[in-house]
Amino acid sequence: MGILIVLLVGGTLGWLATVWLQVESPRSVLHHVLAGIGGAVLAGIVVPPMIDHADPLKGQGEPMILIASAIGAIAGLLLLTALSRFWVR
C-alpha cells in the first residue's frame, strides 16, 4: 500500500504542476509526471525508514510516507524546472 501512495502522490503532483504551469506539450506533461513520480519514489522510500523506522514497502508509517513523497515530488519538479531552463539557454 505504501508504494501505491508514493506513485499516486508523485503522479498527481506532477500533473498538477503541468496544469499550474499551463503546459500544453504532451511530452512536457509526461516529463512533469515522471519527475513527480521519481522524486516521490526516492523520498517516499528512503526518508521514512531514516526518520521513524517505518518500512514503506510493507505499508508501515503511511502519514510519513505521504509527507515525504509530497516533498520529494515537489523537489523533483523544481529540479526539472531548473534544469529545463538551464538547457534552454
C-alpha positions as CSV (number, residue, x, y, z in Angstrom):
1,M,0.0,0.0,0.0
2,G,2.9,2.4,0.7
3,I,4.3,2.2,-2.8
4,L,0.9,2.9,-4.2
5,I,0.6,6.0,-2.1
6,V,4.0,7.1,-3.3
7,L,3.1,6.6,-7.0
8,L,-0.3,8.3,-6.7
9,V,1.2,11.4,-4.9
10,G,4.0,11.8,-7.4
11,G,1.8,11.4,-10.4
12,T,-0.8,13.7,-9.1
13,L,1.6,16.5,-8.1
14,G,3.3,16.1,-11.5
15,W,0.0,16.5,-13.3
16,L,-1.0,19.5,-11.1
17,A,2.3,21.1,-11.9
18,T,1.5,20.9,-15.6
19,V,-1.9,22.4,-15.0
20,W,-0.4,25.2,-12.9
21,L,2.3,26.0,-15.4
22,Q,-0.1,25.7,-18.3
23,V,2.0,23.2,-20.2
24,E,0.4,22.0,-23.4
25,S,3.0,19.7,-24.9
26,P,2.3,16.1,-24.2
27,R,6.0,15.4,-23.9
28,S,6.3,18.1,-21.2
29,V,3.3,16.7,-19.4
30,L,5.0,13.3,-19.4
31,H,8.2,14.8,-18.1
32,H,6.5,16.5,-15.2
33,V,4.6,13.4,-14.2
34,L,7.7,11.3,-14.3
35,A,9.7,13.9,-12.4
36,G,7.0,13.9,-9.7
37,I,6.9,10.2,-9.5
38,G,10.7,9.9,-9.4
39,G,11.0,12.4,-6.6
40,A,8.2,10.9,-4.7
41,V,9.6,7.4,-5.0
42,L,13.1,8.5,-4.0
43,A,11.9,10.4,-0.9
44,G,9.0,8.1,0.0
45,I,11.1,5.0,0.2
46,V,14.4,6.5,1.5
47,V,13.2,9.1,4.1
48,P,10.6,7.3,6.3
49,P,12.9,4.5,7.4
50,M,15.5,7.1,8.4
51,I,13.1,9.1,10.5
52,D,10.7,6.7,12.2
53,H,11.9,3.2,11.2
54,A,8.8,2.6,9.1
55,D,9.0,0.2,6.1
56,P,7.1,1.8,3.2
57,L,7.2,-1.4,1.2
58,K,5.3,-3.1,4.0
59,G,2.8,-0.3,4.4
60,Q,4.0,1.0,7.7
61,G,4.2,4.7,8.5
62,E,1.8,5.9,5.9
63,P,1.4,9.5,7.1
64,M,5.2,9.9,7.0
65,I,5.3,8.3,3.5
66,L,2.7,10.8,2.3
67,I,4.5,13.8,3.6
68,A,7.9,12.6,2.4
69,S,6.7,11.7,-1.1
70,A,4.9,15.0,-1.5
71,I,8.1,16.9,-0.6
72,G,10.1,14.6,-2.8
73,A,7.8,15.2,-5.8
74,I,7.9,18.9,-5.3
75,A,11.8,18.8,-5.2
76,G,11.8,16.6,-8.3
77,L,9.6,19.1,-10.2
78,L,11.7,22.1,-9.0
79,L,14.8,20.3,-10.3
80,L,13.2,19.6,-13.6
81,T,12.1,23.2,-14.0
82,A,15.6,24.5,-13.1
83,L,17.3,22.1,-15.4
84,S,14.9,22.7,-18.3
85,R,15.5,26.5,-18.0
86,F,19.3,25.9,-17.9
87,W,19.1,23.6,-21.1
88,V,17.0,26.2,-23.0
89,R,19.7,28.9,-22.7
